[in-house]
Amino acid sequence: MASNIKGPAIFLAQFAGDGAPFNSLPAIAKWAASLGYKGIQIPTWDGRLFDLQKAATSKSYCDEVKGIAKDAGVEITELSTHLQGQLVAVHPAYDSAFDAFAPPAVHGNPKARQAWAVEQMMLGAKASQNLGLEASVSFTGALAFPYLYPWPQRPDGLIDEAFTELAKRWKPILNAYDEAGCDVGFEIHPGEDVFDGVTFEMFLDKLKGHKRCRINYDPSHFVLQQLDYLSFIDIYHERICAFHVKDAEFNPSGRQGVYSGYQSWIDRAGRFRSLGDGQVDFAGIFSKLAQYGYDSWAVLEWECCLKHPEDGAAEGAPFIASHIIRVTEKAFDDFAGGATDRKKIRKMLGLR
C-alpha cells in the first residue's frame, strides 16, 4: 500500500526562548500549528519545554504532554537528544567547549559528564516509550574527529580503536532503545565521528549491524562537505528513520573551499540557509524518499546565517507541504492493461 511522508513538522530547539510564545510547550506548540505545522520535534534538554526525567518515569506526564500537543493541533514527531548524545564521547580537545552542554555539577569532570550523558540517553529511551514514539534523533559524539585530516600521519589502529570504543559506549544505549521499541536516528554531522556514509558503515559494523542504529537524514551537512546527498538515499534508505529538512549552499572561491578558512558562518563558503534560499535539491530528495517508501516525518530545522528565524519558520511549513508527494496507488498506464492470461503471455513470447 502506498505511504506518504508526514509533515510539515518543526524542530523546536532553535526557536525556544525566554519570551512568549517560545518559553512553554503549550504556547510554542500553538505557534507552530498557527504556521501550518502538523508535528513538533522536542529538544529534551530544554526544561522550559520538556522534563526528560519526569517523562521517563511518569506515563501520566507523557499523556499530559501528548494532550498539550493534541490541543494545539500537532503531534510529537521525535524526541531530540543531540546535546546529550554528543557527550557520550568527547575528545579531550573539546572538553571545555562541550561542558556547556551539561549541567554545572559535571563541568571539568569528563567521566561524570559522560555518565550523566549516558543516563540522559537511557531516560530518552523510556520517555520515547512512554510517549509511544518509534524514533528519536541524536548525535554519536566523537573521539577521532580531531584526527580527521591525515596529517600528521595517523598511527595504524587509531581510527579502529576510536570506533571500537564509540560502539562500546553506544551498544548498551541502543539495547535500551531496542527494549523501548524505538530507533535512534543519528544525524550524520561534521564534528561527530559519524559524519558521512563511510563512517556510518564503520560505526554500524562495530555494532554488528544493530537494528536500532539508524540515520537522521540532513542534506545540509552533505552540501557543506560536497557529498552526493541523493545517492546517499539510494545507498542508505533502509536505515533512514528521520529527516531534517534544512537548506545550505556551497560557494567556493579562490580564497576558500570546504574548510572555509576559520570564518564566521556568514563569511564561509559553506553556509546553512532557510528553505528555498540555498542549493539543496529538495524535489529530488522528496522524490527519492517517496520512491523508497519513507513514511515518517519531514522536520524543518532552521539554522540560517541570514534570515530571521520566525521568517524561516513561516516560510518553512508551506515549503515542506509543497514538496510532500502524495504517492500514487496505481500505475499511470493501468488503463491500457488487461487481465493476466498465462497462455497468451507464452504465445507472445513464442513459447508453447
PLY file of the C-alpha trace (Angstrom):
ply
format ascii 1.0
element vertex 352
property float x
property float y
property float z
element edge 351
property int vertex1
property int vertex2
end_header
0.00 0.00 0.00
1.29 3.48 -0.88
2.55 5.55 2.06
3.25 9.26 2.30
5.81 11.36 4.12
4.28 13.05 7.15
4.57 16.76 7.73
5.32 19.53 7.79
6.92 19.43 11.24
9.38 21.68 13.05
12.34 21.13 15.40
11.75 23.46 18.35
15.35 23.74 19.61
16.34 26.83 17.62
13.12 28.66 18.49
12.84 28.09 22.24
13.46 31.22 24.31
12.55 33.11 27.45
9.83 35.20 25.85
6.33 34.16 24.78
5.32 32.17 22.81
8.65 30.36 22.84
9.02 29.72 26.57
6.49 26.94 27.17
5.31 23.86 25.34
1.64 24.87 25.09
2.50 28.28 23.66
5.19 27.17 21.22
3.07 24.24 20.03
0.18 26.61 19.24
2.62 28.94 17.49
3.89 26.06 15.33
0.36 24.97 14.50
-0.61 28.52 13.54
2.12 28.44 10.87
0.79 25.22 9.38
2.99 22.65 11.09
1.46 19.29 11.96
4.29 17.98 14.11
6.88 19.17 16.63
10.26 17.64 17.45
11.11 18.31 21.09
14.60 19.08 22.46
14.84 17.06 25.67
17.45 19.30 27.31
15.28 22.42 27.40
13.40 22.49 30.69
11.20 25.33 29.51
9.52 22.90 27.14
10.04 19.38 28.50
11.05 17.48 31.63
13.00 14.40 30.48
13.32 12.88 33.96
9.59 13.14 34.55
8.78 11.83 31.07
10.93 8.75 31.68
9.24 7.94 34.98
5.66 9.19 34.59
3.25 7.91 31.97
0.70 10.45 33.17
3.14 13.31 32.46
3.67 11.93 28.95
-0.09 11.74 28.47
-0.24 15.37 29.56
2.47 16.33 27.02
0.65 14.47 24.25
-2.54 16.23 25.29
-0.84 19.63 25.04
0.31 18.79 21.52
-3.11 17.48 20.52
-4.89 20.53 21.89
-2.58 22.72 19.81
-3.27 20.66 16.69
0.15 18.98 16.34
1.78 15.62 17.03
5.13 14.88 18.66
7.41 13.54 15.93
10.52 12.54 17.89
12.49 13.46 20.97
15.89 15.01 20.30
18.89 14.13 22.49
21.52 15.79 20.30
23.33 17.56 23.13
23.36 14.55 25.44
24.39 12.18 22.66
27.30 14.46 21.83
28.60 13.97 25.37
28.61 10.17 25.20
32.01 10.53 23.52
34.13 13.69 23.75
37.78 14.05 22.76
39.75 15.99 25.41
40.40 18.78 22.89
36.70 19.64 23.13
36.19 19.16 26.87
35.91 22.83 27.71
33.62 23.70 24.79
31.24 20.80 25.37
30.95 21.36 29.11
28.33 23.94 28.14
26.05 21.08 27.02
25.97 19.61 30.54
24.84 20.86 33.97
27.43 22.83 36.02
27.77 19.97 38.52
29.74 17.89 36.00
31.80 20.67 34.40
35.51 19.93 34.42
34.83 16.25 35.12
34.71 14.30 31.83
33.85 10.96 33.48
30.96 12.43 35.43
29.79 14.30 32.33
29.82 11.11 30.26
27.92 9.20 32.95
25.33 11.99 33.01
25.02 11.83 29.22
24.52 8.06 29.21
21.88 8.38 31.93
20.14 11.05 29.85
20.12 8.79 26.81
18.60 5.98 28.88
15.92 8.37 30.10
15.30 9.30 26.47
14.54 5.67 25.67
11.99 5.41 28.48
10.45 8.77 27.64
10.10 7.82 23.97
8.42 4.58 25.01
6.03 6.39 27.35
5.12 8.80 24.55
4.57 5.94 22.10
7.32 7.15 19.75
9.14 4.77 17.42
12.11 7.01 16.56
14.39 9.55 18.21
17.25 11.73 16.94
20.73 12.29 18.35
24.48 12.68 17.77
27.14 9.98 18.19
29.79 12.16 19.78
33.40 11.96 18.68
36.75 10.57 19.77
38.56 10.61 16.41
37.38 13.85 14.80
40.48 15.89 15.71
42.38 13.41 13.51
40.09 13.95 10.51
42.85 15.16 8.22
45.67 12.60 7.90
48.50 14.97 8.77
50.50 14.31 10.79
50.18 10.70 9.77
47.81 8.74 11.96
49.28 5.66 13.64
47.81 2.39 12.44
44.87 1.35 14.56
43.96 4.82 15.85
40.66 5.13 13.98
39.75 1.48 14.52
40.26 1.87 18.25
38.16 5.04 18.30
35.23 3.34 16.58
35.58 0.26 18.76
35.27 2.46 21.85
32.43 4.51 20.34
30.42 1.36 19.64
31.20 0.01 23.10
29.67 3.12 24.65
26.61 3.14 22.42
25.69 -0.55 22.39
24.01 -0.62 25.83
22.18 2.59 24.98
20.93 1.14 21.71
19.91 -2.01 23.55
17.81 0.13 25.88
16.15 1.81 22.90
15.50 -1.60 21.41
13.71 -2.63 24.60
11.70 0.58 24.30
10.80 -0.19 20.68
12.49 2.99 19.46
15.14 3.72 16.82
18.00 6.18 17.29
18.43 8.28 14.16
21.98 9.61 14.30
22.46 12.92 12.50
25.36 12.44 10.09
27.25 15.59 11.00
30.77 17.08 10.93
32.15 17.18 14.46
30.82 13.67 15.08
32.86 10.57 14.35
29.94 9.54 12.14
29.93 12.34 9.58
29.39 10.57 6.22
28.35 7.23 4.76
31.71 5.52 5.22
31.94 6.44 8.89
28.33 5.35 9.45
29.25 1.97 7.97
32.30 1.77 10.25
30.15 2.52 13.30
27.42 0.08 12.23
30.00 -2.64 11.61
31.40 -2.24 15.12
27.82 -2.52 16.41
27.35 -5.71 14.37
24.51 -4.11 12.42
22.42 -3.15 15.46
18.87 -2.68 14.16
18.26 0.45 16.24
21.28 2.27 14.78
19.57 4.43 12.18
20.02 7.74 10.37
18.53 11.20 10.80
18.96 12.39 7.20
20.00 16.04 6.84
21.24 17.06 3.37
22.67 20.40 4.51
25.65 18.71 6.14
26.36 16.85 2.92
26.33 20.01 0.80
29.00 21.53 3.06
31.30 18.54 2.57
30.35 18.04 -1.11
28.85 14.58 -0.66
26.20 13.31 -3.11
23.14 13.54 -0.88
20.79 11.95 -3.43
22.96 8.88 -3.92
23.20 8.68 -0.13
19.46 7.95 -0.06
19.90 5.22 -2.67
22.56 3.56 -0.53
21.21 4.03 2.99
17.43 4.44 2.63
16.74 1.32 4.68
18.45 2.96 7.66
16.83 6.40 7.40
14.23 6.83 10.16
14.09 10.63 10.46
14.54 13.64 8.18
15.72 17.17 8.97
14.68 19.49 6.16
17.47 22.06 6.13
18.93 24.05 3.26
22.55 25.01 2.61
24.85 26.41 -0.05
28.46 25.90 -1.03
30.20 28.74 -2.88
33.94 28.02 -3.18
36.26 30.76 -4.34
39.92 31.31 -5.00
40.28 32.10 -1.30
38.40 29.30 0.47
36.76 25.93 -0.02
35.31 23.15 2.17
37.32 24.17 5.25
36.21 27.83 4.89
39.25 29.46 6.43
38.01 29.63 10.05
35.49 32.26 9.00
32.19 33.07 10.74
29.07 31.46 9.31
28.13 34.47 7.21
31.56 34.51 5.54
32.00 30.77 4.96
31.98 29.11 1.54
29.58 26.58 3.04
26.60 28.14 4.83
23.25 27.00 6.19
20.23 28.77 4.69
16.48 28.92 5.14
14.40 26.59 3.00
14.43 27.62 -0.65
17.31 30.07 -0.23
20.09 27.51 -0.65
21.18 24.93 -3.21
19.64 21.69 -1.91
17.55 19.81 -4.48
14.55 19.12 -2.28
12.40 17.97 -5.20
14.97 15.24 -5.79
15.15 14.36 -2.09
11.41 14.09 -1.55
11.15 12.03 -4.75
13.86 9.63 -3.57
12.31 9.25 -0.12
8.88 8.64 -1.65
10.40 6.11 -4.04
11.81 4.10 -1.15
8.66 4.31 0.98
9.86 6.70 3.70
6.71 7.35 5.72
7.95 9.25 8.76
8.21 12.99 9.36
9.77 15.82 7.36
11.00 18.19 10.10
12.21 21.73 9.48
15.49 22.57 11.19
16.20 26.28 10.93
19.86 27.39 11.08
20.09 30.18 8.52
23.03 32.58 8.77
20.99 35.45 7.28
17.22 35.19 7.66
15.29 35.79 10.90
14.16 32.50 12.46
10.49 33.48 12.61
10.53 34.29 8.89
12.28 30.99 8.20
9.67 29.14 10.24
6.77 30.89 8.50
8.16 30.04 5.07
9.15 26.51 6.04
5.72 24.94 6.52
4.33 25.71 3.05
7.70 24.86 1.50
7.69 21.37 3.04
4.00 20.87 2.30
4.54 21.70 -1.35
7.29 19.09 -1.62
5.50 16.19 0.05
4.44 13.78 -2.67
1.05 12.11 -2.43
2.18 8.67 -3.57
0.10 7.12 -6.32
-1.63 3.81 -5.70
-1.77 2.85 -9.37
0.40 2.98 -12.47
-0.32 5.74 -14.97
-0.77 3.19 -17.78
-3.12 0.85 -15.90
-5.95 1.95 -18.19
-4.21 0.24 -21.11
-3.62 -3.05 -19.32
-5.54 -6.28 -19.46
-6.16 -9.37 -17.40
-3.26 -11.76 -16.92
-3.51 -14.74 -19.27
-0.56 -17.12 -18.99
-1.34 -18.88 -22.26
-1.44 -15.53 -24.04
1.81 -14.48 -22.36
3.58 -17.65 -23.52
2.24 -17.15 -27.03
3.55 -13.55 -27.03
6.98 -14.93 -26.10
6.85 -17.51 -28.85
6.55 -20.34 -26.35
4.27 -23.32 -26.49
0 1
1 2
2 3
3 4
4 5
5 6
6 7
7 8
8 9
9 10
10 11
11 12
12 13
13 14
14 15
15 16
16 17
17 18
18 19
19 20
20 21
21 22
22 23
23 24
24 25
25 26
26 27
27 28
28 29
29 30
30 31
31 32
32 33
33 34
34 35
35 36
36 37
37 38
38 39
39 40
40 41
41 42
42 43
43 44
44 45
45 46
46 47
47 48
48 49
49 50
50 51
51 52
52 53
53 54
54 55
55 56
56 57
57 58
58 59
59 60
60 61
61 62
62 63
63 64
64 65
65 66
66 67
67 68
68 69
69 70
70 71
71 72
72 73
73 74
74 75
75 76
76 77
77 78
78 79
79 80
80 81
81 82
82 83
83 84
84 85
85 86
86 87
87 88
88 89
89 90
90 91
91 92
92 93
93 94
94 95
95 96
96 97
97 98
98 99
99 100
100 101
101 102
102 103
103 104
104 105
105 106
106 107
107 108
108 109
109 110
110 111
111 112
112 113
113 114
114 115
115 116
116 117
117 118
118 119
119 120
120 121
121 122
122 123
123 124
124 125
125 126
126 127
127 128
128 129
129 130
130 131
131 132
132 133
133 134
134 135
135 136
136 137
137 138
138 139
139 140
140 141
141 142
142 143
143 144
144 145
145 146
146 147
147 148
148 149
149 150
150 151
151 152
152 153
153 154
154 155
155 156
156 157
157 158
158 159
159 160
160 161
161 162
162 163
163 164
164 165
165 166
166 167
167 168
168 169
169 170
170 171
171 172
172 173
173 174
174 175
175 176
176 177
177 178
178 179
179 180
180 181
181 182
182 183
183 184
184 185
185 186
186 187
187 188
188 189
189 190
190 191
191 192
192 193
193 194
194 195
195 196
196 197
197 198
198 199
199 200
200 201
201 202
202 203
203 204
204 205
205 206
206 207
207 208
208 209
209 210
210 211
211 212
212 213
213 214
214 215
215 216
216 217
217 218
218 219
219 220
220 221
221 222
222 223
223 224
224 225
225 226
226 227
227 228
228 229
229 230
230 231
231 232
232 233
233 234
234 235
235 236
236 237
237 238
238 239
239 240
240 241
241 242
242 243
243 244
244 245
245 246
246 247
247 248
248 249
249 250
250 251
251 252
252 253
253 254
254 255
255 256
256 257
257 258
258 259
259 260
260 261
261 262
262 263
263 264
264 265
265 266
266 267
267 268
268 269
269 270
270 271
271 272
272 273
273 274
274 275
275 276
276 277
277 278
278 279
279 280
280 281
281 282
282 283
283 284
284 285
285 286
286 287
287 288
288 289
289 290
290 291
291 292
292 293
293 294
294 295
295 296
296 297
297 298
298 299
299 300
300 301
301 302
302 303
303 304
304 305
305 306
306 307
307 308
308 309
309 310
310 311
311 312
312 313
313 314
314 315
315 316
316 317
317 318
318 319
319 320
320 321
321 322
322 323
323 324
324 325
325 326
326 327
327 328
328 329
329 330
330 331
331 332
332 333
333 334
334 335
335 336
336 337
337 338
338 339
339 340
340 341
341 342
342 343
343 344
344 345
345 346
346 347
347 348
348 349
349 350
350 351
